[in-house]
Amino acid sequence: MTDRRKLPRELALPRRTLLRGLVGGAAVTLGLPLLDVMLDDGGTRHADGSPLPLRLLTWMWGNGCRLDQWVPAATGPNYTLSTELEPLAAHREKFTVLSGYRNPVAGRRGHHDGMAALFSGYPFIGLDPMGAPYASKFGGRSLDQQAVDWIDPQTMFRSLQVGVTKRHVTNQGPTLETMSHRGPDQPLGMERDPQKMFDKLFGAFTAPGGGGPKPEADPDAALRIAALDAVSRDAKRLHSRVSANDRKRLESHLDSLFTVQKQILAIPPECDLPPPPGKLDYEPDGTEPLAAINAVMARLVAVAFACDLTRVVSFMFTGPSGAQQFAMLPPSAFPEFPGAPDYSHADQHMVSHMNLPYEQLYMHRATVFCMQNLAKLLDELDAVQEGTGTLLDNSCVLAGSDVCEGWSHSENDYPILVAGRAGGRLRANVGHHRSSSGESIIDIGFACLKAVVPNPELVTEYGGDGSGYSGRTTTPCSAIFT
Amino acid sequence: MRFAGWVPGTSLAAALVACGVVGACSSDAEPPVEPPGLEADAVPAEPALRRLLARQYVRSVAHLLGDAAAASAKPPADTQLNGFSAIAASQLSMNDSLVDAYESSARAVAASAVTDSARIAALAGCKSTASADEACLSSFVERFGRLAWRRPLSAEERDDLVALGKQGVLARGTFVGGVELVIAALLQAPSFLYQVELGVAPSTRNDIRVLTGYEMATRLSFLLLGRTPDSALLDAAGAGELDVAAGVRTWAEKLLETSESREALRGFFAELFVLDGIETLARDPELFPDFSPEVAESMREEALRIVDDVIARDAPFTEVLTTTRTFVDARLANHYGLSVEGDGWRAVELPDEQGRTGLLTSAAVMTKQAHGTSTSATYRGLFVMERFLCTTMPPPPPGVITTLPPSSAAPTLRERLEVHRSDPSCGACHYLSDNLGLTFERYDAVGRYRATENGAPIDPSGEVDQLGAWSGPRELAERLAASEGLHSCLLRQLHRYATGHVEVDGEWPALNELTKRWEARGGSFRPLLVDFASSELFRRVGAMTP
């Protein structure tokens, strides 16, 4: 069915062996949960000697923190949690707080600078030709997508993009819309609807209503593959006629056509599915059930990791410069400020810019709420046993925000933490590390990349240059990566 | 009227184009007399594959296969760059999720479409229930393929899809089983999902390429009807009618007379005036108890009706800013504090005491350009700057302190923003936006009228160097309508939307000439659209990087 000779070069990668397997009559096997029988005696490797899968999860919340409430007073393993970190107390042995890092690609646009540095290492590309409304794109492949390339996972989904709030900035380009970018022109949109995320993960092999796996694969699979082959041939015919830039775009298109074919051929995973979440959307007064959506998404991510449906996830709890609203923070939650204005339906970004006592207490409590929701995700990951540890132990979770403090768009000392041990690749018992030498924030992303790839020694540099800035680094953050 | 600047190579190019890459030839008939071209040359940007916008996809499916099938169409949502989703559609690439969504959508549409056997028979030009009827299958592929891909299929393409269809017939045991598979493939193929505008280089020039008749039909139809071209327009393309400006002009005029064109233009104006998404905004229910998704929907409709009305009357487009007439339903009348009877939409005069003026003070714009709990002079000012003057504002410098005093110390926003205006580090950028935006302070965060804020009277006057001084929104609207850059800006916005890119240097001479012509002809919108669509600016693309 698939004309292999005509596949573009970039498809001639190992992933292709899967499809070849099917074409030869064998099925593609994806999504095996890790069972004890598959492990060696020590529970640290598969019985065949291959290592356990490592996962990367990038996680963000918008509009930063209050540094005086975020940065712990002490450093080292025995530091006392700050008030904004307090919600994560149950996991304190499993995360490192990193403070005092410098953003080398800062100075142009607050929220954009932070997204680019934390999640890609490349300066962003600004787009405001001829006074057109401003937008920006990532300057290079994002951290999670670089991990996808190095891991080259044989999983149903190369990566997943998960969002919680639907109140996010949509008019300033991909930099603020998503954390995942295959390149400047290929942002990967975040799925912000729990039911759609459920359907995406399990829809291909669950009976309607969310019962168990279907007994047989999709009977139409062969026809769908044939139609996609015809579609690919159309793309290839067009490929020879278009501009150099459009050729690249069509190659991305072809690559994705191939991936979707692979997904159609996947065998159902043998894992326990969570119940379908149903519709979780705005309430009649416009309130968004953020914690409920987050809880469902966190569970889905844990199941997707546990079933090896993917190994790479980006997770946008609230958005950069975001218009998210914190309905759980009405004036009644602030008895110390009688008669205070009601911001439970205000966009957080607006409140962030009011450097007044009540407004900044509101911002602080919003950060606490965000950390409660990160804790929920860590709970889910830590609840899944895998070998001698948990899913969290076999993951690297990089969590941060687009600015340091929202009120000033500050770009020094971003709130950052790294959770999980990446199967032992990340240092334990670091606690709080404060950089005294102004190390680059981009080194942190580099450490996370090296922590999850199969051969870290092959990854010798990270980040890149552009627009007169350089984020390039060859030194992974030494506080967390040995 | 004949302009001297007609590029001699173009007619030749048109003839070449007609026998272009897809192997279909225009008729050999003598081309019509050349219409007025532009004095100015146009060297447009390099062509880029442009993904259909979600609404264009749905309307195209509806046109091709009917409303029932279109109800199954679920294209992914659009994203915007530089103010228009067409620009993002021309720059961004596909990814796994998008391809997956298009595949699902195409299958759902195909499954729904084949339940209408009469329509399938009409599309095929033959009625077959015999699973082995290859001639009828081939006829379907050829006829429907031409409509879906907006050009005749090559022999290779036809054979490819017939073979696919036969595979479907075989697997499903029915003729429509094959038709369904063909439809699903056609509707997720790049030739459907992208506007392909490669053009052909004329023999005399290597810096431009002239769009083929079929490419022109596609461009014209998506711009003016918001959907794929119909069979008659494709016939005209095949006959060479769109190879010359006069033919494009004739067709543009014809398409603009249809009711579909109103809906298509609404797509442009909804983006230009940032009207989409208003129904998902949240407003503080205690401050704004009557705000709801329903009233928000009425607000959006009102704003579009203001524009529709100005266009339909062929009035100067600036009336969108200056008109005192608007349209309300019962919900919106209540919102504005007007008393009307009955439930339908009707035209009303805006009360003088509210000082409202056209779209600028419409509830939709005032609501979209505000925060959840309060107004925003900066958003509203920036809206005027970006949308009508094509200027934008630099970002706040990182580390800037943005503390405004609380309302107990400064009751009106004008007083609170004094810090922006008096601090030179803020004022340089906020000068324009805040001075423009404060004029709208008498309309709250849902566009209701108010004379005071926190008990203090609101001063709606303003002044900026570019426009002079004004006493309130109505005078500001007059200033904007008369301002030098307004028509140029609106044309640039149309061009961005219609071509999917922000104007490049080689396009300025033609843009300037079209602007002058538009102003000289009284500034109504439909003649501009016809001039624009038949201009070299719209009929060409730039050279391609090999």
Contacts between the chains, C-beta under 8 A, distances in Angstrom:
chain1	res1	chain2	res2	distance
A	106	B	398	6.3
A	107	B	398	6.2
A	108	B	395	7.0
A	108	B	398	8.0
A	109	B	395	4.4
A	109	B	398	7.9
A	110	B	395	7.2
A	110	B	396	7.2
A	110	B	398	4.9
A	113	B	398	6.9
A	127	B	81	6.5
A	127	B	82	6.1
A	128	B	82	7.5
A	128	B	392	6.1
A	129	B	82	7.1
A	129	B	502	4.4
A	130	B	390	7.2
A	130	B	492	7.4
A	130	B	502	5.3
A	130	B	503	5.9
A	131	B	386	7.8
A	131	B	390	5.0
A	131	B	391	4.9
A	131	B	392	5.1
A	132	B	82	4.0
A	132	B	83	6.0
A	132	B	386	7.9
A	132	B	390	7.4
A	132	B	392	7.2
A	132	B	496	7.0
A	132	B	502	4.7
A	133	B	82	5.5
A	133	B	83	4.0
A	133	B	386	5.1
A	133	B	392	6.2
A	134	B	82	7.8
A	134	B	392	5.9
A	134	B	395	7.5
A	135	B	80	7.5
A	135	B	81	4.7
A	135	B	82	5.3
A	157	B	96	7.4
A	158	B	96	6.6
A	161	B	97	7.7
A	166	B	280	7.2
A	167	B	282	7.6
A	170	B	79	7.2
A	170	B	80	6.6
A	170	B	277	7.5
A	171	B	80	5.9
A	171	B	83	7.4
A	171	B	274	7.7
A	173	B	80	7.9
A	173	B	81	5.6
A	174	B	79	7.2
A	174	B	92	7.4
A	177	B	79	6.6
A	182	B	93	7.5
A	182	B	95	6.5
A	183	B	93	7.8
A	185	B	91	5.6
A	185	B	92	5.3
A	185	B	93	5.1
A	186	B	92	6.6
A	186	B	93	4.3
A	186	B	94	7.8
A	186	B	95	5.7
A	187	B	79	7.5
A	187	B	92	6.5
A	187	B	95	7.7
A	188	B	95	5.1
A	188	B	96	7.6
A	188	B	97	6.7
A	189	B	76	7.6
A	189	B	77	7.9
A	189	B	79	7.3
A	189	B	95	7.8
A	189	B	97	6.4
A	189	B	98	8.0
A	191	B	97	7.5
A	200	B	97	7.8
A	200	B	100	7.8
A	222	B	171	7.0
A	223	B	167	6.9
A	223	B	168	6.0
A	223	B	171	5.7
A	223	B	172	7.9
A	223	B	181	5.7
A	224	B	103	7.2
A	224	B	107	7.2
A	226	B	164	5.9
A	226	B	167	5.5
A	226	B	168	8.0
A	226	B	181	7.4
A	227	B	106	7.9
A	227	B	164	6.5
A	227	B	181	5.8
A	227	B	184	5.2
A	227	B	185	4.1
A	227	B	188	7.3
A	228	B	103	6.9
A	228	B	188	7.8
A	230	B	160	5.9
A	230	B	161	6.4
A	230	B	164	4.9
A	230	B	185	4.5
A	230	B	189	7.3
A	231	B	185	5.8
A	231	B	188	5.4
A	231	B	189	4.8
A	231	B	190	7.4
A	233	B	160	6.1
A	234	B	157	7.3
A	234	B	189	4.2
A	234	B	190	5.4
A	234	B	191	5.3
A	235	B	189	7.6
A	235	B	190	4.8
A	237	B	156	7.8
A	237	B	157	7.5
A	238	B	49	7.8
A	238	B	190	5.3
A	238	B	191	6.9
A	238	B	194	7.9
A	238	B	196	6.8
A	241	B	21	6.7
A	241	B	198	6.0
A	242	B	47	7.8
A	242	B	49	6.5
A	242	B	196	7.9
A	242	B	198	6.7
A	242	B	544	7.3
A	243	B	46	5.7
A	243	B	47	6.5
A	243	B	48	7.2
A	243	B	544	4.2
A	243	B	545	5.1
A	243	B	546	7.7
A	244	B	544	7.9
A	244	B	545	4.6
A	244	B	546	6.6
A	245	B	46	7.5
A	245	B	48	6.9
A	245	B	545	6.8
A	246	B	47	7.8
A	246	B	48	6.1
A	246	B	49	4.9
A	248	B	93	7.4
A	249	B	49	6.3
A	249	B	93	4.3
A	249	B	94	7.3
A	250	B	49	7.4
A	250	B	190	6.9
A	252	B	93	3.9
A	252	B	94	5.6
A	252	B	95	6.9
A	253	B	93	6.7
A	253	B	94	4.1
A	253	B	99	6.9
A	253	B	190	6.5
A	256	B	94	5.3
A	256	B	95	5.7
A	256	B	96	4.7
A	256	B	98	7.1
A	256	B	99	4.0
A	256	B	100	7.9
A	257	B	99	5.7
A	259	B	96	4.9
A	259	B	99	7.5
A	260	B	96	6.6
A	260	B	99	5.1
A	260	B	100	5.2
A	260	B	103	5.8
A	263	B	100	7.2
A	282	B	280	7.0
A	282	B	282	7.5
A	285	B	282	7.7
A	285	B	285	5.1
A	286	B	281	7.6
A	286	B	282	3.0
A	286	B	283	7.0
A	286	B	285	7.5
A	287	B	282	7.5
A	323	B	372	7.8
A	325	B	282	6.0
A	325	B	372	6.4
A	341	B	373	7.0
A	342	B	284	5.9
A	342	B	286	6.5
A	342	B	287	7.6
A	342	B	373	6.8
A	343	B	373	6.5
A	344	B	284	7.5
A	345	B	282	5.2
A	345	B	283	6.3
A	345	B	284	4.1
A	345	B	285	7.0
A	345	B	372	4.7
A	345	B	373	6.1
A	346	B	284	7.3
A	346	B	371	6.2
A	346	B	372	4.7
A	346	B	373	4.4
A	346	B	374	7.8
A	347	B	371	5.7
A	347	B	372	5.3
A	350	B	371	4.7
A	350	B	372	7.6
A	350	B	373	7.9
A	350	B	374	7.7
A	350	B	376	7.7
A	353	B	402	4.2
A	353	B	403	7.9
A	354	B	402	7.7
A	354	B	403	6.6
A	354	B	404	6.5
A	355	B	401	6.5
A	355	B	402	7.0
A	355	B	403	4.0
A	356	B	403	6.7
A	356	B	406	6.2
A	407	B	401	7.6
A	407	B	402	6.5
A	407	B	403	7.5
A	408	B	398	7.8
A	408	B	399	5.5
A	408	B	400	6.6
A	408	B	401	5.9
A	408	B	402	7.2
A	409	B	396	6.4
A	409	B	398	4.8
A	409	B	399	6.6
A	409	B	400	6.7
A	410	B	398	6.7
A	410	B	399	5.6
A	411	B	398	4.8
A	411	B	399	7.1
